[in-house]
């Protein structure tokens, strides 16, 4: 029983299908989505370089001969070896298991900031990425068409909070896309756009090291992006952005990428969790102190053998590799063999900063600009699951190379039934 269909869930299931003999075990995977999202491609999907559906991998076609249940696991009673499943519709029910793999991942780490729940948008799934893309382009449409200067400025101001990988890549790709889009607007110049990146610490992109972090900071600022270090978001009620340095302004777009935390579902289990809400795991990815329970990924505290006293960071690099070791260890335990410890030294990091722009630190070597951007694409294309998705992504990139970017806003998809409801009510003004 695999709880979660993200990186760890999908990659573990794929590896188990290869390693298990026919009839040796049955495999069930449970997730509220019927697909895995390859999150490193979300910024490019938001910028229009990749089709949204090509950033996700459907579970059922990929995991043939496995049972895929679309729903939420509300409780795990490992003492009884039972999970409580709530399907998309209908009553909850119990499912028994022999072995459980906890791969629930993480959720956005938020703070009790006034207005954040109503005004902010995360960047954890494809729906949020496409919502932000549509929102940015619609804001340009509004600014182009209005004659009210306050509305114009509000819609040309975009704010991102959090300058880790997700925040920097997402904001850089969206800014690059919006700058390109301005060439199709008569009354908007690229210099009219205001992009603000708010970061509570004194640096950005700690994953690529201090020198490349400074390089990325300089690159963003050279593009006119207002990067505020040592600054926090205080309030955003009604789109009024208030920062801790005293700055106030209006914005209709707020992207929140200020870190992640272990999925709170772990609190509804009888498995051991630490003070940060993570599942306590051993170095071979077994859950501490219990039998027949395993875990990996963002939701788990896995000791990092390359840095004694530390735990593996919540990155895709660890999640994918942990999943492979996890699957092998499960099969070894079934066959009475000795399991292997998970050990992986960070090979480096790559970040895209828009079309043909990037930064990378790999095996101690630092790359900038086009080479880093190319390495970013090459690495992630090699990692996205299934040949079909690899071909689809490369095809998207090829078409984007020969043709101009698509800057269509499909904002109506967020209220898909509005036009029909208006027509059914007989409203004089029917949304088109």
C-alpha positions as CSV (number, residue, x, y, z in Angstrom):
1,X,0.0,0.0,0.0
2,X,1.6,3.2,-1.2
3,X,0.1,6.4,0.3
4,X,0.8,9.2,-2.1
5,X,1.3,9.4,-5.9
6,X,4.1,12.0,-6.1
7,X,7.8,11.5,-6.8
8,X,8.3,8.8,-4.2
9,X,5.0,7.1,-4.7
10,X,5.3,6.8,-8.5
11,X,9.0,6.0,-8.7
12,X,8.7,3.4,-5.9
13,X,5.7,1.7,-7.6
14,X,7.5,1.7,-11.0
15,X,10.6,0.1,-9.5
16,X,8.6,-2.4,-7.6
17,X,6.8,-3.5,-10.7
18,X,10.2,-4.3,-12.3
19,X,11.6,-6.1,-9.3
20,X,8.7,-8.2,-8.0
21,X,8.0,-11.6,-9.5
22,X,4.6,-12.3,-10.9
23,X,2.2,-13.1,-8.1
24,X,4.7,-12.2,-5.4
25,X,2.8,-9.2,-4.2
26,X,-0.1,-6.9,-5.1
27,X,0.4,-3.2,-5.4
28,X,-2.0,-0.4,-4.4
29,X,-1.3,3.3,-4.7
30,X,-3.7,6.0,-3.3
31,X,-3.7,9.7,-4.1
32,X,-6.4,12.4,-4.5
33,X,-4.9,13.1,-8.0
34,X,-4.7,10.4,-10.7
35,X,-1.4,11.7,-11.8
36,X,2.1,12.7,-10.6
37,X,3.2,16.3,-11.2
38,X,6.9,16.8,-12.3
39,X,7.3,20.0,-10.3
40,X,10.6,21.2,-11.9
41,X,8.7,21.8,-15.1
42,X,6.0,24.0,-13.5
43,X,7.9,27.3,-14.2
44,X,8.2,26.4,-17.9
45,X,4.5,25.4,-18.0
46,X,3.6,28.8,-16.5
47,X,5.8,30.5,-19.1
48,X,4.2,28.6,-21.9
49,X,7.3,26.6,-22.9
50,X,5.6,23.3,-22.0
51,X,2.0,22.2,-22.3
52,X,0.4,21.8,-18.9
53,X,-0.6,18.1,-19.4
54,X,3.1,17.3,-20.3
55,X,4.2,18.2,-16.8
56,X,2.1,15.4,-15.3
57,X,2.3,11.6,-15.6
58,X,-0.9,9.6,-15.4
59,X,-0.8,6.9,-12.7
60,X,-3.0,4.3,-14.3
61,X,-1.4,3.9,-17.7
62,X,2.1,4.1,-16.1
63,X,1.4,1.5,-13.4
64,X,-0.4,-1.2,-15.3
65,X,-1.4,-4.2,-13.2
66,X,-1.4,-2.0,-10.0
67,X,-4.6,-0.7,-8.3
68,X,-4.9,3.1,-8.3
69,X,-7.4,4.6,-5.9
70,X,-8.3,8.2,-6.3
71,X,-9.0,9.6,-2.9
72,X,-7.6,10.8,0.4
73,X,-6.1,8.6,3.1
74,X,-7.7,10.1,6.2
75,X,-6.1,7.7,8.8
76,X,-3.5,5.0,9.0
77,X,-3.8,2.5,11.9
78,X,-0.6,0.6,11.5
79,X,-1.3,-1.4,14.6
80,X,-4.2,-2.9,12.7
81,X,-2.6,-2.5,9.3
82,X,-5.5,-0.6,8.0
83,X,-5.9,2.7,6.1
84,X,-9.1,4.7,6.0
85,X,-9.8,6.0,2.4
86,X,-12.2,8.8,1.5
87,X,-13.0,8.6,-2.2
88,X,-13.8,11.6,-4.4
89,X,-17.5,10.7,-3.8
90,X,-19.2,8.4,-1.4
91,X,-18.5,7.3,2.2
92,X,-15.0,6.5,3.6
93,X,-14.0,2.9,3.9
94,X,-11.2,0.8,5.3
95,X,-8.5,-1.1,3.3
96,X,-6.1,-3.6,4.9
97,X,-2.5,-4.0,3.9
98,X,0.6,-6.0,4.8
99,X,3.2,-3.3,4.0
100,X,2.7,0.5,3.9
101,X,4.9,3.1,2.2
102,X,4.3,6.7,3.3
103,X,5.0,9.0,0.4
104,X,2.6,11.8,1.2
105,X,5.1,14.6,0.4
106,X,4.8,18.2,1.5
107,X,2.5,21.1,1.3
108,X,3.2,24.9,1.2
109,X,4.4,26.3,4.5
110,X,2.2,29.4,5.2
111,X,2.1,32.0,7.9
112,X,-0.9,33.7,9.6
113,X,-0.6,36.8,7.4
114,X,-3.8,38.8,6.9
115,X,-5.2,38.3,3.4
116,X,-2.9,35.5,2.4
117,X,-5.5,32.8,2.2
118,X,-7.8,35.0,0.1
119,X,-5.2,36.8,-2.1
120,X,-2.2,34.5,-2.5
121,X,-1.5,31.6,-4.9
122,X,1.0,28.8,-4.2
123,X,3.2,27.1,-6.8
124,X,3.0,23.4,-5.9
125,X,0.9,21.9,-8.6
126,X,0.1,22.4,-12.3
127,X,-3.3,24.0,-11.5
128,X,-1.6,26.8,-9.6
129,X,1.1,27.3,-12.2
130,X,-1.5,27.7,-15.0
131,X,-3.7,29.9,-12.8
132,X,-0.7,32.3,-12.3
133,X,0.1,32.3,-16.1
134,X,-3.5,33.1,-16.9
135,X,-3.6,35.7,-14.2
136,X,-0.4,37.5,-15.4
137,X,-1.6,37.7,-19.0
138,X,-5.1,38.8,-17.9
139,X,-3.5,41.6,-15.9
140,X,-1.8,42.8,-19.0
141,X,-5.1,42.7,-20.9
142,X,-6.7,44.8,-18.1
143,X,-3.9,47.3,-18.0
144,X,-4.0,47.7,-21.8
145,X,-7.7,48.4,-21.8
146,X,-8.3,50.6,-18.8
147,X,-8.1,54.3,-18.6
148,X,-7.8,54.3,-14.8
149,X,-4.2,54.8,-13.8
150,X,-4.6,53.2,-10.4
151,X,-6.1,50.0,-11.9
152,X,-3.3,50.0,-14.5
153,X,-0.6,50.2,-11.9
154,X,-2.2,47.6,-9.7
155,X,-2.4,45.1,-12.6
156,X,1.1,45.7,-13.8
157,X,2.6,45.0,-10.3
158,X,3.4,41.4,-9.5
159,X,4.7,40.1,-6.2
160,X,6.5,36.8,-5.2
161,X,7.3,35.8,-1.7
162,X,10.1,33.4,-1.1
163,X,13.4,33.2,-3.0
164,X,14.3,29.5,-2.9
165,X,14.3,27.4,-6.1
166,X,10.6,27.4,-6.7
167,X,10.2,31.1,-6.0
168,X,13.1,32.3,-8.1
169,X,12.5,30.0,-11.1
170,X,8.7,30.7,-11.1
171,X,9.1,34.5,-10.9
172,X,12.0,34.6,-13.4
173,X,10.0,32.6,-16.0
174,X,6.8,34.6,-15.5
175,X,8.7,37.9,-15.7
176,X,10.5,36.8,-18.8
177,X,7.2,35.7,-20.4
178,X,5.4,39.0,-19.4
179,X,8.3,41.1,-20.8
180,X,8.0,39.2,-24.1
181,X,4.2,39.6,-24.1
182,X,4.4,43.4,-23.9
183,X,5.6,43.6,-27.6
184,X,2.0,42.8,-28.5
185,X,0.4,45.6,-26.5
186,X,0.2,49.1,-27.8
187,X,0.0,50.9,-24.4
188,X,2.3,48.7,-22.3
189,X,6.1,48.8,-22.4
190,X,8.3,46.3,-20.6
191,X,9.5,49.1,-18.4
192,X,6.0,49.5,-17.1
193,X,6.0,46.1,-15.4
194,X,6.9,46.0,-11.7
195,X,8.0,42.6,-10.4
196,X,8.8,42.4,-6.7
197,X,10.6,39.4,-5.0
198,X,10.3,39.4,-1.2
199,X,12.8,37.3,0.9
200,X,13.0,37.1,4.7
201,X,16.7,36.1,4.7
202,X,19.8,38.1,3.4
203,X,20.4,35.9,0.3
204,X,18.6,34.0,-2.4
205,X,18.9,30.5,-3.9
206,X,21.0,29.0,-1.0
207,X,21.0,25.7,-2.9
208,X,23.5,26.9,-5.6
209,X,26.0,28.4,-3.1
210,X,26.8,32.0,-2.1
211,X,28.7,33.0,-5.3
212,X,26.1,31.9,-7.7
213,X,23.4,33.2,-5.4
214,X,25.0,36.7,-5.8
215,X,25.2,36.2,-9.5
216,X,21.5,35.3,-9.7
217,X,20.6,38.3,-7.5
218,X,22.5,40.6,-9.8
219,X,20.9,39.1,-12.9
220,X,17.4,39.5,-11.5
221,X,18.0,43.1,-10.5
222,X,19.6,43.9,-13.9
223,X,16.3,42.9,-15.4
224,X,14.5,45.4,-13.3
225,X,13.1,43.0,-10.7
226,X,12.9,44.6,-7.3
227,X,14.4,42.0,-4.9
228,X,13.8,42.9,-1.2
229,X,16.1,40.9,1.1
230,X,15.6,40.8,4.9
231,X,12.0,41.7,4.3
232,X,8.7,40.0,5.2
233,X,5.2,40.2,3.9
234,X,3.1,41.8,6.7
235,X,-0.3,42.0,5.1
236,X,-2.0,41.6,1.7
237,X,-5.7,42.3,2.5
238,X,-7.6,43.2,-0.6
239,X,-4.4,43.3,-2.7
240,X,-2.8,46.0,-0.5
241,X,0.8,44.7,-0.1
242,X,2.4,45.8,3.2
243,X,6.1,44.9,3.7
244,X,8.1,44.9,6.9
245,X,10.4,47.7,5.5
246,X,7.4,50.0,5.5
247,X,6.7,49.8,1.8
248,X,3.0,49.7,0.7
249,X,1.5,49.3,-2.7
250,X,-1.3,47.5,-4.6
251,X,-1.1,44.4,-6.6
252,X,-3.5,41.9,-8.1
253,X,-1.0,39.0,-8.2
254,X,0.7,37.5,-5.2
255,X,2.7,34.2,-5.5
256,X,3.7,32.4,-2.3
257,X,6.7,30.1,-2.4
258,X,8.1,30.5,1.1
259,X,9.0,26.9,1.8
260,X,7.2,23.6,2.4
261,X,6.4,21.4,5.4
262,X,5.6,17.8,5.8
263,X,2.0,16.8,4.9
264,X,-0.2,17.2,8.1
265,X,-1.9,13.8,7.2
266,X,1.0,12.2,9.1
267,X,-0.6,13.5,12.3
268,X,-3.5,11.1,11.7
269,X,-1.3,8.0,11.9
270,X,0.1,5.9,14.8
271,X,3.5,6.1,13.2
272,X,6.4,8.0,14.9
273,X,6.8,11.7,13.8
274,X,9.4,14.3,14.9
275,X,8.8,17.8,16.3
276,X,8.6,19.1,12.7
277,X,5.8,16.7,11.8
278,X,8.0,14.5,9.7
279,X,8.0,10.7,9.7
280,X,11.0,9.3,11.6
281,X,12.9,6.9,9.3
282,X,16.0,4.9,9.5
283,X,18.9,5.1,7.0
284,X,17.4,2.1,5.1
285,X,14.1,4.0,4.9
286,X,12.2,1.8,7.3
287,X,10.0,3.8,9.8
288,X,11.7,3.8,13.2
289,X,10.5,1.3,15.7
290,X,7.8,-0.5,13.7
291,X,7.8,-3.3,11.2
292,X,6.3,-3.3,7.7
293,X,6.3,0.5,7.4
294,X,8.5,2.5,5.1
295,X,8.8,6.1,4.1
296,X,10.8,8.6,1.9
297,X,10.7,12.0,0.4
298,X,9.7,15.4,1.7
299,X,7.5,14.1,4.5
300,X,10.3,12.0,6.1
301,X,13.2,12.7,8.3
302,X,15.9,10.5,6.7
303,X,19.4,10.8,8.2
304,X,21.9,12.1,5.7
305,X,24.9,9.8,5.9
306,X,27.1,12.3,3.9
307,X,26.5,15.0,6.6
308,X,26.3,13.3,10.0
309,X,23.7,14.8,12.3
310,X,21.7,16.3,9.4
311,X,18.7,15.0,7.5
312,X,18.2,14.8,3.7
313,X,16.8,18.0,2.3
314,X,13.3,17.9,0.8
315,X,14.4,18.0,-2.9
316,X,13.4,16.0,-5.9
317,X,17.0,14.8,-6.2
318,X,16.7,12.9,-2.9
319,X,13.1,11.8,-3.5
320,X,13.8,10.1,-6.8
321,X,16.9,8.3,-5.5
322,X,15.3,7.4,-2.2
323,X,12.4,5.8,-4.1
324,X,14.8,3.5,-6.0
325,X,16.5,2.4,-2.8
326,X,13.2,2.0,-1.0
327,X,11.8,-0.3,-3.6
328,X,14.9,-2.5,-3.6
329,X,14.9,-2.7,0.2
330,X,11.2,-3.7,0.3
331,X,11.9,-6.5,-2.1
332,X,15.0,-7.5,-0.2
333,X,13.0,-7.6,3.1
334,X,10.3,-9.8,1.5
335,X,13.0,-12.2,0.4
336,X,14.8,-12.2,3.7
337,X,17.8,-10.4,2.5
338,X,19.8,-7.6,4.1
339,X,18.7,-4.1,3.2
340,X,20.9,-1.2,2.0
341,X,21.4,2.2,3.6
342,X,20.4,5.3,1.6
343,X,23.5,7.4,0.9
344,X,23.6,10.2,-1.7
345,X,26.0,13.2,-1.9
346,X,24.4,16.2,-3.5
347,X,25.6,16.4,-7.0
348,X,24.7,20.0,-7.4
349,X,21.8,22.2,-8.4
350,X,20.5,23.8,-11.6
351,X,18.1,26.7,-11.9
352,X,16.4,28.2,-14.9
353,X,15.9,32.0,-14.9
354,X,13.9,32.4,-18.1
355,X,14.5,31.6,-21.7
356,X,18.2,30.9,-22.3
357,X,19.1,32.1,-18.8
358,X,20.2,29.9,-15.9
359,X,22.6,29.2,-13.0
360,X,24.1,25.8,-12.1
361,X,26.6,24.3,-9.6
362,X,27.4,20.7,-10.5
363,X,30.2,18.7,-8.9
364,X,31.9,21.9,-7.8
365,X,31.7,23.6,-11.2
366,X,29.7,26.7,-11.7
367,X,27.8,27.5,-14.9
368,X,25.9,30.6,-15.9
369,X,23.7,31.8,-18.7
370,X,22.9,29.6,-21.7
371,X,25.1,26.6,-20.6
372,X,23.3,26.4,-17.2
373,X,19.9,26.8,-18.8
374,X,20.7,24.0,-21.3
375,X,22.0,21.7,-18.5
376,X,18.8,22.4,-16.6
377,X,16.6,21.3,-19.5
378,X,18.8,18.3,-20.3
379,X,18.8,17.1,-16.7
380,X,15.1,17.3,-16.1
381,X,14.2,15.9,-19.5
382,X,16.2,12.8,-18.6
383,X,14.4,12.6,-15.2
384,X,10.8,13.0,-16.2
385,X,9.2,9.5,-16.2
386,X,8.1,7.6,-19.3
387,X,9.3,7.9,-22.9
388,X,6.0,9.4,-24.0
389,X,6.4,12.4,-21.7
390,X,10.1,12.9,-22.7
391,X,9.1,13.0,-26.3
392,X,6.2,15.4,-25.6
393,X,8.4,17.8,-23.6
394,X,11.1,17.8,-26.3
395,X,8.4,18.4,-29.0
396,X,7.1,21.4,-27.0
397,X,10.6,22.9,-26.7
398,X,11.2,22.4,-30.4
399,X,8.0,24.1,-31.4
400,X,8.7,27.0,-28.9
401,X,12.1,27.4,-30.6
402,X,10.6,27.9,-34.1
403,X,7.5,29.9,-33.2
404,X,6.6,32.8,-30.9
405,X,5.4,32.2,-27.4
406,X,1.7,31.7,-26.8
407,X,0.4,34.6,-24.7
408,X,-3.3,33.6,-24.6
409,X,-5.0,33.9,-21.2
410,X,-7.6,31.3,-20.5
411,X,-8.8,32.9,-17.3
412,X,-12.3,31.8,-18.0
413,X,-11.2,28.2,-17.2
414,X,-11.3,29.1,-13.5
415,X,-15.0,29.8,-13.8
416,X,-15.9,27.4,-16.7
417,X,-19.6,27.4,-16.1
418,X,-20.2,31.1,-15.8
419,X,-21.3,31.7,-19.4
420,X,-23.7,28.9,-19.4
421,X,-25.2,29.8,-16.0
422,X,-25.7,33.4,-17.2
423,X,-27.4,32.1,-20.3
424,X,-29.6,29.7,-18.3
425,X,-30.7,32.5,-16.0
426,X,-31.5,34.7,-19.0
427,X,-29.1,37.4,-18.0
428,X,-29.0,40.3,-20.4
429,X,-25.2,40.4,-20.2
430,X,-23.9,36.9,-20.9
431,X,-20.3,36.1,-20.4
432,X,-18.6,35.0,-23.5
